[in-house]
Amino acid sequence: MAIDGAQATPDVVEDVFDGHATGIEVEDPGGDTTQIQRPWNPDQIRVNTSQFSLRNILDQIDEGSIELAPDFQRLQVWRSDQKSLLVESLLLQIPLPAFYFAENVDGSFRVVDGLQRLSTLHAFVRGEEKGFALGKLEHLNDLKDLRFSDLPVPSQRRINNTQLIVNVIDPTTPRGVTYEIFKRINTGGTPLNAQEIRHCMSSPRSRDILRRMTHTDAFSKATGGRLTDHIRMNDREMALRFTAFWLKGIEAYQERPMMEQFLMDATEMLDDPKQVPDEQVAELEAAFERAMTHAYLVFGEHAFRKWPKGDDYRRPINRAMFESWSMALADPDYTTTGLRERRTAIVGAARERMTTDFSYLNAITSSTADRYRVDYRFKAAAADAGAGL
């Protein structure tokens, strides 16, 4: 409902990672949307401990039995001195913390915890162009600036023979429990966020689909060119949110209002060509590109951002607005010509709502995973997208 007089827009807080603004507004989903909702039988949770040499692990990575999710952008944030000190730990025979793998039904593995460490070691020992050179070291300064191939043979052997403790999650462990384990035990320099966890748990099919969706000119324009290959994978999350509502519908969310589970279910659907065949994937990608094109056409640089009347400051992208407005503007009945003619009416209606509708401001700002607030913002976006008809 609307309230009398102008309603001050809630303070917008932009998410920051590693000292840099991400271009995304901090979201308050409300409560714990990822907690286990029912107890699992402990007998279903099987985690076995094994020991592997680093050489064996690297062999499995090279043959594809262990996947390092190559498009996982945040792997690149480790500084050169962090990488060098990790290698030095091996040379000093300092035991590394245990790794966690999730075993797939085909016997391959996904890395739950230790992704950055394994990627660093693989890059040093078997990376292209002989891997990286060692930088800052605290004890073995005579090895500074050397690559793996330059190290004395005993040092190379010591690295390859390093024994790693790996806790392997059996494939019979329920998917939700595996997700919970991801959340609880990842120990990298910065804990993985929900989308990064989903990325690590998913298969190449869904990752490729989400990557294609976020690597179009339409997506780049609609999001101001800041999200593609986002360091926290917020671009993939945006595409996945659209996908989840496009595939499952808002009714499915109302039945089980748990956003993280909703998005995980959509990821699993994308990974299964029987549930989402290639023909439907093509329709999904076309709908998403249509939504991005329409969003930029109507809102320009303010697409998916709070934009109250009388204030033209360009705010960060709001996730709740992205999912609701992208779905509204994906409507195939909307044409470029029609939207261009109605642009003033649509923008006017949307900005009026962002200025005076307190319920809407709540729906896109706090407790955004609440079923009633999700429903409210979707209906509001659909209504405003039809302004001027």
N, C-alpha and C positions, 0 to 999 in steps of 0.2 A: 504494500500500500504506500501511497505517497504521504508526505507530511507537509504541513504548511510552512512556507518560507524556505529559504535555501538551507540545505543540510551540508555542513562542512564535510568534505571528503576525508575519510580516515587517513592518518599518516601512512605513507607508503614507504616501506623499508626494502631496499634492494639487497638481494643476497650477495655475499662477498665470498670469494674463495682465494686463498693464498694472497690476500691483500688486494685483489682485483675485483671490481664490480662485475657481476655475471650477466646483467641485463634482464634478470628475472626477479620479480617481486617475491619476497619471502611469503610462503604460504602457511596459514594456520588451519590444518585440516580438522583439528578438534579431536581430543582424546587420542588413544593409541589405535590407529587404523590398521596396524600390522600384527597385533598380538594374536597368539593362538586362541581361537574362539572355543575350542573344545579340547579336552585332554586326549592325547594319543596313548595307546598302549605302549609302555616302554619296551616291550618285546619286539615292536615293529621298528624301533630305532636301532639300527645296526651300524656301528662305527668300528672298523678294524684298524689296528695299528701295524704298519709295515715299515721296513727300512730299505731304502734304495741308494745306490751311489749316484752322485750327480751325473756321471757319464750316462748311466742308464736312463735317468730322467730326461737328459738332453736328447738322447736317441729317440725316446718316445715323443718328445716335442717335434723333432725333425720328421718323424714318420706320421705325425698327425694323431697319435693316440692320446696325447695331452694337448689340449687347445689353449692357446694363450689369448684368444679373442683379439686378433691383430688390430681391429679398429677401435680398441678401447683407449680413448684419447688420454685419459688421466695417467696412463703409464709413463707419459713423457714428462711428468712434473718432478720426478726425482732429479736432484741436482747431481752434477758430476762427482762432487766430493762424497755424496751419499753412496753412489755406485761404487766408487773406489774403496770406501771403507768396508762395504759389504764383501768385496773380493779379498780385502786384507784380512777380514775375519776368517775366511776359509784358509788362507795361507798360514794364519796363526793357530789354526785348528780350534777355533772357538766355535762350539756347537751353535747352530742356528735354531731359532724357535721352530716347533713342529709346523708342518704344512697340513692343510686340509684339502682333500680331493673329493669330488662327488663322482662316483662311478656310474656310467651309463649302461643300459642293458646290453649294448654291443661290446662292452669291455673297455671302451675309451673313458677318458677322465676329463672333468672340468675342474679348474682350480677354484676352490672356495676361499682359501686364505693362503697368501704367499705369491699372488700373481705378480706383484711388482718385483719381488726378490727373484723369482724364476726368470722373469723377462730380462732383468738386469744381468743375471748370470749367463743366460743364453746369448744375449747380445755381446757379452765380453768374450765368451769362449768360442761361439760359432757365428757371431754376427757378420754382416757383410763388410767387406774391406777390412778383414781381420779384427773386427770388433773395435771397441773404444780403447783409448789409452788410459792408464791409471793416472789419476790426478792426486788430490790431497791424500796423504797417508800419515798415520801417526807413529808407526814403528818401523816399517820396511821402506824407508825413504830411498834406498838404492834401487827400488823397482819403479819409482816414479817415471811417468811418461812411457812406460813399456806396455805393449799390447800382449795378449795371451801368447801369441806365437813368438814373442821376444823373450818370454820368461825362461829361466833355466828349466830344463826337462824335469828335475825333481819338483819344482814348483807347479808345473803343469800337471804332473801326476798327482800331486797332493790335492789340487783342485778337483780333478776328475774323479778321484777316489773318495772325496768327501761323502760321508754317509748322512743322508737326510731322513729324518723321522716324518712319516706321512700317515695321517689319520684318514682313512678312506671310508666315505659314507656309502653304504651298500645301496644299490639301485632299488631295493625293496622298501627303503625308508620313504614314508609319505612325502610328497612334494612340498607340502606346507611346512613340514618339519625341516626339510632341507633348507628352505628359505629362511626359517627361523635360525638355523645354525649359521647360515651366511651372515645374518644380522649380528649375531652374538659374538662370533669369534674372529671376524676379519680384523687384522691388527696392523694394517699398513699405516704409513705416516698420517694419512687422513682416512677415517672410516669410509667405506663405500656407502653411497646413498642408495635409495630404493631402486632407481633405474639402473645404476651400475650393477647392483646385485642381479636384477632381472636379466641384464645383458650377459653376465657371466653364466647364468643358469640356462640361457636359451640356446637354440640351435642356429646355425648359419642362415636358415631360411627367414626367420623373423628379423634377424639383424639386417639382412640384405634388404628386406622390404622397407623397414624403417629408415635405413640409410638412403634408399632411393627417394623416399617421400620427402626427406629433408635436404636433398641435393638438387633442388629445382630452383629456377629463377623466381618462380612465384613464391616459394617459401622464403627465399632470401629477402625479397622485397617486403613481404608482409611482416617479417620479423626484424626488419631493419639491418639485415646482413650480419647480425651479431651471434646468431644461434647455431648456424651450421657448423658441425664438428665441435660442438660445445664441450668445454673441458670437463663439465660435470654431466654430460649427456642429456641436458635439458631439452635439446632439440628432439632426441629420440623419444623422450617422455611425452612431449607435446604431440608428436605424431601418434604415439601409442594411445594417448587419451582419446584422440579423435577416433582411432581405430576401434577402441573398446566400445565406445558408444555407437559407432556406425555398425559394428558387427552384432552387438548384443542388445542395443537399445536401452533407453533410460529405464524402461520397465524392469529389466533384469537387475539394474543397480538398485532400484527401489526395493526389490525383493531381498537383496543382500547388500546393504550399504556399507561395504568395506572397500575403499578405493584401491588399496594395494592388492587385495585379492582379485578385484575386478580387473586390474591391469595385468596381473599375473595370468589370469584365465585367458585374457585376450592374447597374451604372448604365446601361450601354449596352443591356442587356436591357430595362430599364424604359422607356427612350426609344423602343423599337421595339414598337409595338402588335401586330406580327406575332409577335414572340417572347413577349410578355406581353399578351394581349388584355385588354380592359376587364373581362371577367368574372373573369379570374384576378387582376387588380388588386383587385377587390372582395373576393375570397377572402383575398388577402394582407392587406389592411387589417383585415378581420374577425379573422384569426388574430392579428395584432399587438395589436389592442385586447383580444382574449381573454387574451393573454399578460400584458398590462399589468394587466388587472383581477385575474387570478389571482395575479400577483406581489404586488400590494398586499394582497390578501386574506390571503395566507399570511405574508408577511414584514413587512407594514406599512412603517414608515419605514426599515427596514433592507433593503428590496428592492435587490438587485444590489450589495450592499455586504458587505465582510468583517465577520463578526459571530461571533467565537469565543466559546466558552463562558466565562462568568464576566466578560464585558466587554460592556457595553451602550453603549459610546461609538459614536456614529453617524459612520461613516467616509464618505469620498467614494465615488461610484459607480465600480465597477470594470468596464471594458469587457469583459474576458474573461468575467466572471460575467454580464454583461448578455446577451451573445450566446448563451451556453449555457443559462442559466436561462429566458430568454424563449422559446427554442425548446422546451425541456422543458415549460413551462407553457402553450404554445400547443396542446398535444395536445387535439383535440376530444373525446376520451373523458373528459377531466377535467371534472367539473361543479362549479359553485359550491358546491352542497351537500356533495358528496364531499370537496372540498378543505377546506371549513370543518371537517368532521368529522375530517379527518386532519391538520389544521394543526399540532398539537403534535408529531406524529410526524415530519412533514416538516421542521419547523424544528429539531427535535432532531437528526435525521440530518445536516442541512446544517451545523449548528453544531459537531457532533462532528467532521465532516470538516474544517471550517475550523480546528479546534483540534489535531487529532492526525494528519491525513493530510499528511505532508510533500510527497508527490508532487503532491497537489492544490494545495497552497499554491504550489508552484513553477509549476504549470500556469496559475495565474491571476495570477502576479506577475512572472515573468521568462521571457524567450524565449517569449512568449505566442503567437507565430506559428508555432512549431515544430509540425509535423504531429502528433507523438505527444502533445504537451501539449494541443493542440486536441482531439484524440480523447479524451484522458483526462478533461478537464473536461466534455465533452459527455456522456460515459457516466456520469460522477459525478452530474451534474445530473439526468439521466434516472432514475438509480437512486434518488436522494434524493427526487425528485418522486413516486416510486411508494411511498414509505414508508407503512406502515400498510395497504396493500392486502391 
